[in-house]
């Protein structure tokens, strides 16, 4: 397999910069984080800095219920048990990162003096403010990851990412997460089972993972053509094409998806569907078609900011929409007449549903493959 995808940033868990310092101040972390959003966040709006600062300070209430922060348009006021602790005018320039960082630090120091609980949990304050400020103010997928947690994100929480085996002469491949071993595992499964009559690629519950691995997996089952498009800042697209060789030898293929099929896994499913390579069976997928780039902060935490969006080969957005299967199994557990039911299944009416443990979807997949053999 060519290495043409290795330079592509992984979807959801991506590149980091080397800005970590041996020592840091909270103010430096606030300022670095806000500045990164201002400079790097694709969907940046003029009021984002203010929203992040205010939402960050409001997180003090999570540490001590007696603390609250009011925002009256001109001032930011900190209360403890209903009494004013500190009140400050907002920066004249609402996009002044340095001024908002100083205001945040000033308010935190006042909260620590007023609240023994916040003073006692001093080591949590920075992460609490940054996490709430970033996660509650942007697009919902741009995130702040405290130190050490970004590694857990990359590892996908220790999920058993791959399994494969023969079921009734059909090669069954389950990918729960795409990592650096996925391509090699799929290649091995294909090589060790050359006599299979068909292939089931189960992406139900797949959390996605490394985009480069996902695209190479899709490439194994395709004979040329566009797999996915990535948006560019100028409004155009970057196109990713498959090679001409179908390593699965064009054997009957069914791809299983459900509500929890997300991120890079959705790109694989949409690439197959766009090329009419096999049938998609299951329910509508999650709908995460954005790309986040990771930036390391001075405290060792990581900030993931949206940098782009992915589209199907037909230039249809995946973000917030997801992939709709060709055959919808929503709400189904068994049917008296499989052929009649499949012919009546309507793609447009499919909803989301978690179906990773439903055997019915596998039965549908096997029936489709058997009917093509």
C-alpha positions in Angstrom: 0.0 0.0 0.0 1.4 3.4 -0.9 2.2 5.9 1.8 0.3 8.7 0.2 -2.1 9.2 3.1 0.4 9.2 6.0 0.7 13.0 5.8 -3.0 13.5 6.3 -4.0 14.7 9.7 -6.0 12.2 11.7 -9.7 12.9 12.1 -10.7 13.9 15.6 -7.3 13.2 17.2 -4.6 15.0 15.4 -1.3 17.0 15.2 0.3 18.8 18.2 2.8 21.6 18.4 5.8 21.8 20.6 5.0 24.7 22.9 5.1 23.0 26.3 7.3 24.8 28.8 9.0 23.5 31.9 7.3 26.2 34.0 4.2 28.2 33.3 1.8 30.6 34.9 -2.0 30.2 34.7 -2.2 33.6 32.9 0.2 32.3 30.3 -2.1 29.3 29.7 -5.2 31.4 29.5 -3.6 33.8 27.0 -2.0 31.0 24.9 -5.3 29.2 24.7 -7.4 32.2 23.8 -4.8 33.3 21.2 -4.8 29.9 19.6 -8.6 30.1 19.2 -8.3 33.5 17.7 -5.6 32.5 15.2 -6.3 28.8 14.4 -10.0 28.1 15.0 -11.7 27.8 11.6 -15.1 29.2 12.8 -13.7 32.1 14.9 -16.2 34.9 15.6 -15.3 38.3 17.2 -17.2 37.5 20.4 -15.6 34.1 21.0 -12.8 35.4 23.2 -15.3 37.1 25.5 -17.6 34.0 25.6 -14.7 31.7 26.5 -13.5 34.0 29.3 -17.0 34.4 30.8 -17.9 30.7 30.5 -14.6 29.8 32.0 -15.2 32.0 35.1 -18.7 30.7 35.5 -17.1 27.2 36.0 -16.0 28.5 39.5 -19.6 27.7 40.6 -18.8 24.0 39.9 -16.0 24.1 42.5 -18.0 26.0 45.1 -21.8 26.5 44.8 -21.5 29.7 46.8 -19.6 31.4 44.0 -21.3 32.9 41.0 -20.3 35.2 38.1 -22.6 37.8 36.6 -22.2 39.3 33.2 -24.2 42.5 32.7 -22.7 43.6 29.4 -20.2 46.1 30.7 -18.8 44.4 33.8 -17.9 41.0 35.1 -18.9 40.5 38.8 -17.9 37.7 41.2 -20.2 36.9 44.1 -19.8 34.8 47.1 -23.0 33.9 49.0 -24.7 36.7 47.2 -22.2 39.4 48.2 -19.9 41.1 45.7 -16.3 39.9 46.0 -14.9 41.7 42.9 -16.2 43.6 39.9 -14.3 44.6 36.9 -15.0 46.4 33.6 -14.7 44.3 30.5 -11.8 45.1 28.2 -12.6 48.0 25.9 -11.4 45.8 23.0 -13.5 42.7 23.4 -10.9 40.7 21.4 -8.0 41.7 23.6 -6.6 38.3 24.6 -4.1 39.7 27.1 -6.7 41.9 28.8 -9.2 39.0 29.2 -6.4 36.7 30.5 -5.5 39.3 33.2 -9.2 39.7 34.1 -9.5 36.0 34.5 -6.5 35.7 36.7 -7.6 38.6 38.8 -11.1 37.0 39.3 -9.6 33.6 40.1 -7.4 35.1 42.8 -10.4 36.8 44.4 -12.3 33.5 44.3 -9.5 31.7 46.1 -9.5 34.3 48.8 -13.2 34.2 49.3 -13.7 30.4 49.0 -11.7 27.9 51.1 -13.0 25.2 48.7 -11.4 26.8 45.7 -8.3 27.5 47.6 -8.1 23.9 48.7 -8.6 22.7 45.1 -6.2 25.2 43.6 -4.6 22.5 41.3 -8.0 22.0 39.6 -8.9 25.7 38.9 -6.9 26.1 35.7 -8.2 22.9 34.0 -11.8 23.6 35.2 -11.8 27.2 33.8 -10.1 26.2 30.5 -12.3 23.2 29.9 -15.6 25.0 30.5 -14.5 28.1 28.6 -13.4 26.2 25.5 -15.9 23.3 25.5 -19.0 25.5 26.2 -18.2 28.3 23.8 -17.1 26.9 20.4 -18.6 24.2 18.1 -18.9 21.3 20.5 -16.1 19.3 19.0 -13.3 21.7 19.6 -12.1 20.7 23.1 -9.6 21.3 25.9 -7.9 18.1 27.1 -6.2 18.3 30.6 -2.6 17.0 30.7 -2.5 13.2 30.1 -6.0 13.0 28.7 -5.0 13.6 25.1 -3.0 10.3 25.1 -6.2 8.5 26.2 -8.0 10.2 23.3 -5.4 8.9 20.8 -5.5 5.4 22.3 -9.3 5.5 22.2 -9.6 4.5 25.8 -8.1 1.1 25.3 -10.8 -0.1 23.0 -10.2 -3.5 21.3 -10.0 -2.0 17.9 -10.0 -5.0 15.6 -11.2 -8.5 15.1 -11.8 -10.8 12.1 -12.9 -14.3 11.4 -14.9 -16.5 9.1 -18.7 -16.8 9.5 -20.5 -19.2 7.1 -17.8 -18.8 4.4 -18.1 -15.0 4.8 -15.1 -12.9 6.1 -16.3 -10.8 9.0 -14.1 -7.8 9.9 -14.9 -5.6 12.9 -13.2 -2.2 13.2 -14.0 -0.4 16.5 -11.2 2.2 16.0 -8.7 3.1 13.3 -5.2 3.1 14.5 -1.7 2.5 13.2 -2.3 -1.3 13.1 -5.6 -1.3 11.2 -4.4 -1.4 7.6 -2.0 -4.3 8.4 -4.8 -6.2 10.2 -7.2 -5.8 7.3 -4.6 -6.9 4.8 -3.7 -9.9 6.9 -7.4 -10.9 7.2 -7.9 -10.7 3.4 -4.7 -12.6 2.8 -5.5 -15.4 5.2 -9.0 -15.9 3.9 -8.8 -15.8 0.0 -11.6 -18.3 -0.4 -14.3 -16.3 1.4 -17.4 -15.8 -0.7 -18.0 -12.2 0.6 -17.0 -9.7 3.2 -18.9 -8.0 6.0 -17.1 -4.8 7.3 -18.7 -4.0 10.6 -18.3 -0.3 11.6 -21.1 -0.2 14.1 -19.9 1.6 17.2 -16.7 2.6 15.6 -15.3 5.8 17.1 -13.2 6.6 14.1 -9.5 7.4 14.7 -6.6 8.0 12.3 -7.8 9.3 9.0 -4.8 8.0 7.1 -5.5 4.4 8.1 -9.3 4.8 7.4 -8.7 6.0 3.9 -6.2 3.2 3.2 -8.8 0.7 4.4 -11.4 2.2 2.1 -8.8 2.1 -0.8 -8.5 -1.7 -0.3 -12.0 -2.2 -1.5 -12.2 0.4 -4.3 -10.9 0.5 -7.9 -10.1 4.2 -8.3 -12.4 7.2 -7.9 -12.8 9.9 -5.3 -13.1 8.7 -1.7 -13.6 11.9 0.2 -13.2 15.7 -0.1 -11.7 18.0 2.5 -12.7 21.7 2.6 -10.0 24.4 2.1 -10.0 27.9 3.5 -10.5 29.4 0.1 -13.8 27.5 -0.3 -12.4 24.8 -2.6 -11.7 21.1 -1.9 -8.8 18.8 -1.6 -9.7 15.5 -3.3 -8.5 12.1 -2.0 -8.6 9.3 -4.7 -8.4 5.5 -4.4 -5.8 3.4 -6.3 -7.0 1.3 -9.2 -6.5 -2.1 -7.4 -9.3 -3.6 -5.4 -7.5 -5.9 -2.9 -10.7 -7.6 -2.0 -11.0 -8.9 -5.6 -14.4 -7.2 -6.0 -16.1 -9.8 -3.7 -19.6 -9.1 -2.4 -19.3 -6.5 0.4 -21.7 -5.2 3.1 -20.8 -2.4 5.4 -22.6 -2.2 8.8 -23.2 1.2 10.4 -25.2 2.6 13.2 -25.8 5.7 15.4 -22.3 5.4 16.9 -20.4 5.1 13.7 -18.5 8.3 13.7 -15.7 10.4 12.3 -13.2 8.4 10.1 -15.5 5.4 10.1 -18.2 7.5 8.5 -15.7 8.5 5.8 -15.0 4.9 5.0 -18.8 4.2 4.7 -19.5 7.2 2.6 -16.6 6.4 0.2 -18.0 2.9 -0.3 -21.5 4.2 -0.9 -20.3 6.8 -3.4 -18.6 4.2 -5.5 -21.5 1.8 -5.1 -19.1 -0.7 -3.6 -21.3 -3.0 -1.5 -24.4 -2.2 0.4 -24.6 -0.1 3.6 -26.8 -1.7 6.2 -27.9 -0.3 9.5 -29.1 3.1 10.7 -28.0 6.7 10.1 -24.5 7.4 11.5 -23.4 10.0 14.0 -22.5 12.9 11.7 -19.0 14.0 12.7 -17.3 15.3 9.6 -15.0 17.9 11.0 -11.2 17.8 11.5 -9.5 18.9 14.7 -5.9 19.9 15.0 -4.2 19.5 18.4 -2.1 22.2 20.0 -0.1 21.6 23.2 -0.4 24.4 25.9 2.3 25.5 28.3 0.8 23.3 31.1 0.9 20.1 29.1 -2.8 20.2 28.3 -4.0 20.0 24.7 -6.4 22.2 22.8 -8.2 20.6 19.8 -9.5 23.1 17.3 -11.6 22.6 14.2 -9.6 23.1 11.1 -11.7 21.8 8.3 -14.7 19.7 7.2 -15.1 16.5 5.1 -17.6 15.9 2.3 -18.7 12.9 0.3 -17.5 12.3 -3.2 -20.8 14.0 -4.2 -19.9 17.1 -2.2 -22.5 16.4 0.4 -21.5 17.5 4.0 -21.0 14.7 6.5 -20.9 17.0 9.6 -24.2 17.1 11.5 -25.7 14.9 8.8 -23.8 11.6 8.7 -24.3 8.7 6.4 -27.7 7.1 5.6 -27.6 3.4 4.8 -28.9 1.8 1.7 -30.9 -0.7 3.8 -32.3 0.7 7.1 -32.6 -1.7 10.0 -34.0 0.8 12.5 -36.2 -0.8 15.0 -36.0 -4.3 13.4 -35.1 -7.5 15.2 -36.6 -10.1 12.9 -38.8 -10.4 9.8 -40.8 -13.3 8.3 -39.7 -12.7 4.7 -36.2 -11.3 4.4 -36.3 -10.7 0.6 -39.6 -8.9 0.8 -38.5 -6.8 3.7 -35.2 -5.7 2.0 -37.1 -4.6 -1.1 -39.3 -2.4 1.1 -36.6 -0.8 3.2 -36.4 2.9 2.4 -33.2 4.8 2.8 -34.8 8.2 3.3 -36.8 7.2 6.4 -33.8 5.9 8.4 -33.2 7.2 11.9 -30.3 6.8 14.3 -30.1 3.8 16.6 -27.3 2.0 18.4 -27.3 -1.5 16.9 -23.9 -2.9 17.6 -25.3 -5.9 19.5 -28.1 -6.6 17.1 -27.7 -9.9 15.2 -30.4 -9.0 12.8 -28.0 -6.6 10.9 -25.6 -9.5 10.5 -28.4 -11.7 9.2 -29.3 -9.0 6.6 -25.7 -8.7 5.5 -25.3 -12.5 5.1 -28.5 -12.7 3.1 -27.3 -9.9 0.7 -24.0 -11.6 0.2 -25.5 -15.1 -0.3 -27.9 -13.7 -2.8 -25.0 -12.4 -4.9 -22.9 -15.6 -4.8 
